């Protein structure tokens, strides 16, 4: 093979390996609520990243397949090319042909391994972990396209691996194969566990409260607008940090208590300040789900968890802001016996 063509193929394989490594770590490290915010703003790449997270097992299998193919390609193309180029050089300086080939092969193996580890593995992994949402959106569309293209092959390989597991009496667990238990089933399990002496009375009381309290109304848990602590939408990252420290809270409403624009977390403000990014509280904020005031505790918890939010906005029947409720307060109601 021509040296220039071989070096070009080596570069392509290293870039491809780095692409799959970065895509794999980006999907694992990316914050879902940030991708949802970007997708809601019309970003197709963020939408593709979200779709990948929902099929994480498939995407990770696709990444591993891509990494394996690129690694094999480096072994087939790059190592023989470099060794074949170096062997005549060592032979001309007096080394026997066998020794020259051995030395050239060792150097080629070491060089390719170094490039593979640094450029194809460690550098893209570090970049993806440092900027998970950015790397996920940049790589999502081509990565998802590749994974969907090789999906039949991944399914076949997965079937073979599951068959091998069954030979050793290990039952593979498919995604979504075990639906969640109903509240009635959980109540029966708690009652039976207490009857058989498997749990203490205090634990039984806590679990029973957690199963029966969900039907209660969230009205007593609502923080009224006059008690809400907010920061202006134009507040800087440092101003958000100062406000959180004064209020001794990790999250604050952005905007005004009567018209909240979102919630900002002190962690995001610290990260923005560390990066030196000139952003406002409105740009750091994430969406607040809205609930009617007579929502049950269980429905409120379910909707907050589905929205991956710690705070919900309570809207009155006329659309006015009636206050906010936090997931911490809801869970306290569920877990602390009356």
C-alpha positions in Angstrom: 0.0 0.0 0.0 1.2 3.5 -0.8 2.6 5.3 2.3 0.5 8.4 1.9 -2.7 6.4 1.4 -1.9 4.3 4.4 -1.2 7.3 6.6 -4.5 8.8 5.5 -6.3 5.6 6.4 -4.6 5.6 9.8 -5.8 9.1 10.5 -9.3 8.3 9.4 -9.4 5.2 11.7 -8.0 7.2 14.6 -10.6 9.9 14.1 -13.3 7.3 13.8 -12.3 5.6 17.0 -12.2 8.9 18.8 -15.7 9.7 17.4 -17.2 6.5 18.8 -15.5 6.9 22.2 -16.6 10.5 22.5 -20.2 9.6 21.5 -20.4 6.8 24.0 -19.2 8.9 26.9 -21.2 11.9 25.9 -24.5 10.0 26.0 -23.7 8.6 29.4 -22.5 11.9 30.9 -25.0 14.3 29.3 -27.7 15.9 31.5 -31.0 14.9 30.2 -32.9 18.1 31.3 -30.4 20.3 29.4 -30.9 18.3 26.2 -34.6 18.5 26.7 -34.4 22.2 26.9 -32.3 22.4 23.7 -34.7 20.0 21.9 -37.7 22.1 23.0 -35.9 25.1 21.4 -35.9 23.3 18.0 -32.5 21.5 18.1 -32.7 18.4 16.0 -29.3 17.3 17.3 -30.4 17.5 20.9 -33.5 15.5 19.9 -31.3 12.8 18.4 -29.2 12.8 21.5 -32.4 12.3 23.7 -33.5 9.5 21.4 -30.1 7.9 21.9 -30.3 8.1 25.7 -33.7 6.4 25.5 -32.1 3.5 23.6 -28.8 3.7 25.5 -28.2 -0.1 25.4 -28.4 0.0 21.6 -26.2 3.1 21.3 -23.5 1.7 23.5 -23.5 -1.5 21.5 -23.1 0.6 18.3 -20.2 2.5 19.9 -18.5 -0.7 20.9 -18.9 -2.1 17.4 -17.5 1.0 15.8 -14.5 1.1 18.3 -13.8 -2.6 17.5 -13.9 -2.1 13.7 -11.6 1.0 13.9 -9.2 -0.9 16.2 -9.1 -3.9 13.9 -8.5 -1.5 11.0 -5.5 0.0 12.7 -4.1 -3.5 13.2 -4.7 -4.5 9.6 -3.6 -1.3 7.9 -1.4 0.8 10.1 0.9 -1.6 11.9 2.0 -3.5 8.7 2.4 -0.2 6.8 4.7 1.3 9.4 6.6 -1.9 9.9 7.0 -2.4 6.2 8.3 1.2 5.8 10.8 0.9 8.7 12.2 -2.6 7.9 14.3 -1.6 4.8 15.7 1.3 6.8 17.0 -0.9 9.6 18.2 -3.5 7.0 20.3 -0.8 5.3 22.1 0.0 8.6 23.3 -3.6 8.9 20.6 -5.5 10.8 19.7 -8.9 9.4 16.4 -9.0 7.6 14.7 -11.0 10.4 16.0 -8.7 13.1 15.1 -5.6 11.1 11.6 -6.8 10.7 11.2 -7.6 14.4 12.5 -4.2 15.5 10.3 -2.4 12.9 7.3 -4.4 14.1 7.9 -3.5 17.8 8.2 0.2 16.9 5.1 0.1 14.7 3.1 -1.7 17.4 4.2 0.8 20.1 3.5 3.8 17.9 0.1 2.7 16.8 -0.8 1.7 20.3 0.3 5.1 21.6 -1.7 7.0 18.9 -4.7 4.7 19.5 -4.7 5.3 23.3 -4.0 9.0 23.2 -5.8 10.3 20.1 -8.4 7.5 19.7 -9.3 6.9 23.4 -8.1 9.3 26.1 -8.4 12.7 24.4 -12.0 12.2 23.0 -13.1 10.7 26.3 -11.8 13.7 28.3 -13.5 16.1 25.9 -16.8 14.3 26.1 -16.8 14.2 29.9 -15.8 17.9 30.1 -18.5 19.0 27.6 -21.1 16.2 27.7 -24.1 18.2 26.3 -22.1 19.9 23.6 -20.3 16.7 22.5 -23.6 14.8 22.6 -25.4 17.3 20.3 -22.4 17.5 17.9 -22.1 13.8 17.5 -25.7 12.6 17.9 -26.9 12.7 14.4 -24.1 10.8 12.6 -23.7 8.5 15.6 -27.4 7.6 15.6 -27.4 7.2 11.9 -24.5 4.7 12.1 -26.2 2.8 14.9 -29.5 2.5 13.1 -27.6 1.3 10.0 -25.9 -1.5 11.8 -28.9 -2.3 14.1 -29.5 -5.7 12.4 -25.9 -6.7 13.1 -26.1 -5.5 16.7 -29.3 -7.5 17.2 -27.7 -10.6 15.8 -24.6 -10.2 18.1 -26.9 -9.5 21.0 -28.9 -12.7 20.3 -25.6 -14.7 20.2 -24.4 -13.2 23.5 -27.8 -13.9 25.2 -27.6 -17.4 24.0 -24.2 -17.8 25.6 -25.4 -16.4 28.9 -28.3 -18.9 28.9 -25.8 -21.7 28.6 -24.5 -20.6 32.0 -28.0 -20.3 33.5 -27.9 -16.5 33.3 -31.2 -15.0 32.2 -30.6 -11.8 30.1 -32.7 -8.9 31.1 -34.1 -6.9 28.2 -34.9 -3.2 28.5 -38.5 -2.7 29.6 -39.0 -6.4 30.2 -40.1 -5.9 33.8 -42.9 -3.3 34.2 -43.1 -1.4 37.5 -45.4 -2.8 40.2 -48.7 -1.2 41.0 -49.4 0.6 44.3 -51.8 -2.2 45.3 -49.0 -4.8 44.7 -46.6 -2.8 46.8 -49.1 -2.4 49.6 -49.6 -6.2 49.6 -45.8 -6.8 49.7 -45.4 -4.4 52.6 -48.2 -6.0 54.6 -46.8 -9.5 54.0 -43.3 -8.4 54.9 -44.5 -7.0 58.2 -46.7 -10.1 58.9 -43.7 -12.4 58.3 -41.4 -10.2 60.5 -39.2 -9.2 57.6 -39.4 -5.5 58.4 -39.7 -3.6 61.7 -42.8 -1.7 62.8 -41.2 1.7 62.2 -40.2 0.7 58.6 -43.7 -0.6 58.1 -45.1 2.7 59.2 -42.9 4.7 56.8 -43.6 2.4 53.8 -47.4 2.5 54.5 -47.3 6.3 54.7 -45.4 6.3 51.4 -48.1 4.2 49.8 -51.2 5.9 51.3 -50.1 9.6 51.4 -49.9 9.9 47.6 -53.7 10.5 47.5 -53.4 13.6 49.7 -53.7 17.1 48.2 -50.6 19.2 47.6 -52.3 22.5 48.7 -50.7 22.5 52.2 -47.2 22.1 50.6 -47.5 25.1 48.3 -45.1 28.0 48.8 -47.1 31.1 48.2 -45.7 33.9 45.8 -44.9 36.2 48.7 -42.5 33.6 50.1 -40.8 32.8 46.9 -37.1 33.9 46.5 -36.3 34.9 43.0 -33.4 36.4 41.0 -33.9 38.7 37.9 -33.7 37.1 34.5 -30.7 39.4 33.7 -28.7 38.4 36.8 -25.1 37.3 36.2 -23.7 34.0 37.3 -22.0 35.6 40.3 -25.3 37.4 41.3 -27.1 34.0 41.2 -24.4 32.5 43.4 -24.6 35.4 45.9 -28.4 35.1 46.0 -28.3 31.3 46.6 -25.8 31.7 49.4 -27.9 34.5 51.1 -31.1 32.3 50.8 -29.1 29.2 51.7 -30.8 27.4 48.8 -29.3 25.5 45.8 -32.2 26.5 43.5 -33.9 29.9 42.9 -36.8 31.0 40.7 -35.7 33.2 37.8 -37.9 36.2 37.0 -40.5 37.3 39.5 -42.6 35.3 41.9 -45.8 36.3 40.0 -44.3 35.4 36.6 -41.5 32.8 37.0 -39.4 32.1 33.8 -37.6 29.0 35.1 -35.3 27.7 37.9 -31.6 28.2 38.1 -29.3 25.9 40.1 -26.2 27.3 41.9 -24.1 24.5 40.3 -24.7 25.8 36.8 -23.8 29.3 38.0 -20.6 28.1 39.4 -19.7 26.2 36.2 -20.5 29.3 34.1 -18.3 31.4 36.3 -15.5 28.9 36.1 -15.7 28.8 32.3 -15.8 32.6 32.3 -19.0 32.5 30.3 -21.0 35.7 30.1 -24.5 34.3 30.6 -27.6 35.5 32.5 -29.8 33.7 34.9 -32.4 33.3 32.1 -29.9 31.5 30.0 -28.9 29.1 32.8 -32.5 28.4 33.8 -34.4 25.3 33.0 -38.2 24.9 32.5 -40.6 24.5 35.4 -43.5 22.1 34.9 -46.9 23.5 35.8 -49.5 21.8 38.0 -53.1 22.6 39.0 -53.5 23.4 42.8 -55.6 20.3 43.6 -53.1 17.8 42.2 -52.4 14.7 44.4 -49.0 14.2 45.9 -48.4 11.0 43.8 -49.4 12.8 40.6 -47.1 15.7 41.5 -44.2 13.5 42.2 -44.7 11.5 39.0 -44.9 14.7 36.9 -41.8 16.2 38.5 -39.9 13.0 38.0 -41.0 12.8 34.4 -39.9 16.4 33.8 -36.7 15.7 35.8 -37.4 18.8 37.8 -37.2 19.6 41.5 -39.7 22.4 41.5 -43.2 22.7 40.0 -45.2 25.9 39.3 -48.8 25.9 40.6 -51.2 27.6 38.3 -54.7 28.7 39.5 -57.7 28.1 37.3 -57.4 31.6 35.9 -53.8 31.0 34.9 -52.3 33.1 37.7 -49.3 31.9 39.7 -50.5 30.3 43.0 -47.1 29.4 44.2 -44.5 26.6 43.8 -44.0 23.2 45.3 -40.7 21.3 45.7 -40.0 17.6 45.3 -38.3 17.6 48.7 -41.5 18.7 50.4 -43.5 16.1 48.4 -41.1 13.3 49.3 -41.1 14.4 53.0 -44.9 14.0 53.0 -44.6 10.6 51.6 -41.8 9.3 53.9 -42.6 10.9 57.3 -45.4 9.1 59.1 -48.2 11.4 60.4 
